[in-house]
Amino acid sequence: MSTNTPSKATERRSPWAELSPWADLAPWATRMQDLMEQMWSPAMAASDFAPGGELRETDEAFTLELDLPGVDKKDITIDFSGRRLSVRGTKTTEKEGNGTLRHTTRTSGTFTYEAILPVAVEESGVTATLADGVLTVTMPKATEAKTTHVEIS
């Protein structure tokens, strides 16, 4: 003789338990993971610190400004690969000085800044300057990537 009552507590589930609000979001999770991997490269994760900066776009060019006080230009490398810009470097601090160092908030070590530009740049026209602790990289857009304004007649 059998009864209709469940024998285990786990079998007494509500029909609502079968509905998961997160099930529909599973495909988006994969897309978000891919996006995050594109934005944050392994090289950036291995950096000791991330310099502050801004990447601006005009009709003619992109301009990157990174705050790198105390960094010598010989310790900075700027590379392009396709539309990917990579700035790497090392910031060192003086190990010796007068007195005993009790506390510091100065950052040191390696840094990496990477960006994928939305359009191609004219790599032969890229310039970089380091003045007053600010690295400025100017990247002119390739001719086919420049914005053209059309007047309405």
N, C-alpha and C positions, 0 to 999 in steps of 0.2 A: 504494500500500500504506500503510495507516494503522496506527498503534500506539495502544495504550490509555494511554500515558503522557502526562501533562499537559506542555504546552510551556512554561508559565510557572510560576514559583514561587508566584504568588498562587493558582493553580488547585489547588495541593496542600494544600487546607485540610482540617482535621480536621472531622468532622461535629459535633464539640462547639463549634466556632467559630460555628455558626449559632444556638446557644442563648445568649441574653444575659440575665444575671440582672437587668439594669436595665430591660429592656423592659416588664416588668409594673409597674414603678414610674412610668412616664411619666405616667399620669393623676394620680398623687399629686403630681408635680412642679408641675402646673398649679394644683392646689388649694393647695399650700404657697405658691406665688407670690402667689395671690389673698389668702391670709391675711396674708402679710407686707406686702402693699400696704395692707391695712386697718389693720394695727397701726402701721406706720411711714409717716406721711403725708409728702408732699413738703415741707410746711412744717417738719416736724421735722428733715428732712435738711438744710434750709437754715439751721438754727440754729447759732450759734457754740458753744453748750454746752447740756448737759441738766442741769437742777437735780435734785438728789436729792429723793425724796419717797415718799409712801405714799398709796394709795387704799384706804380701808376701807369695808366694808358692814355695816350692822346691819339689824335688821328694819324700822327706821323711816327710815334715811337712809344716804347715802354721805358720807364725809368725806375730803377731799383735803388733805394737808399737803405743801407744797413748801418746801424749804430755799432761801431767797432772801436771804442776808445782804447788806446793802449796797444792796438794791433799794428804791427809793422807790415808794410805792403809786400815785403818778401815772404811773409808768412800766410799769404792769401793766394788761392788758386781759383780762377774763374773758367768754367768750361761750358760749352754748348754741345748738345747731342740732339739733333732734330729741333724740336721746340722746347726741349728741357734745358733750363738754366741751372747750373750748380755752382755754388760758392762755398768753398771749404777753407778752413784755416785753423790756426792755433794762436791762442792768446796766452802769453806767459806772464807770470808775475815775478817780481824780484824776491828771491829766497832770503836774501840777507838784508839787514838794515840795522839801524841803531835801536837798541832796546829789545824787549821781548814782545812778540806779537801776541796779543791777548784775544783779538777778535777781528774778523774781516768779513766784508760782504762783497768783496771784489770777486768776479768770476774769472776763471781761467780754464784752460784745456782746449779741446777741439770743438769746432762748431761746423755745422752744415746748414746751408739754406738752399732749398730746391724749389723750383716752380716750373710748371708746364704752361707755356704761353699759348694763348688761344689761336694765334696766327704765326706764320713764319717771320723771322727777322733777317735782316741783311747782315750776316755774321761778319763780313769784312768791315762794316761800319760801326761795330760795337766799340765803345770807349769806356774806360774806367778810371776814376780818380779817387784818391783817399786824402781828405782834407778835414782837419779839426775832428778827427775820430769818426767821420762819416764816409763810408764807401758809397760812391755813386756810379752805377752802371747804366749807361744809356744805350738802348738797343733799337735802332731804326727799323721800322717795319719794312718787309720786302715790298717791292713795287706793287705786286699783285695783291698784297694784303692791305694796302692803304685805303682809307675811307675816301670816297669821292662824294662831294655834296652836289646835288643837282638843284638848280633853281627852277621853280615852277613859273612858266610864262603865262 
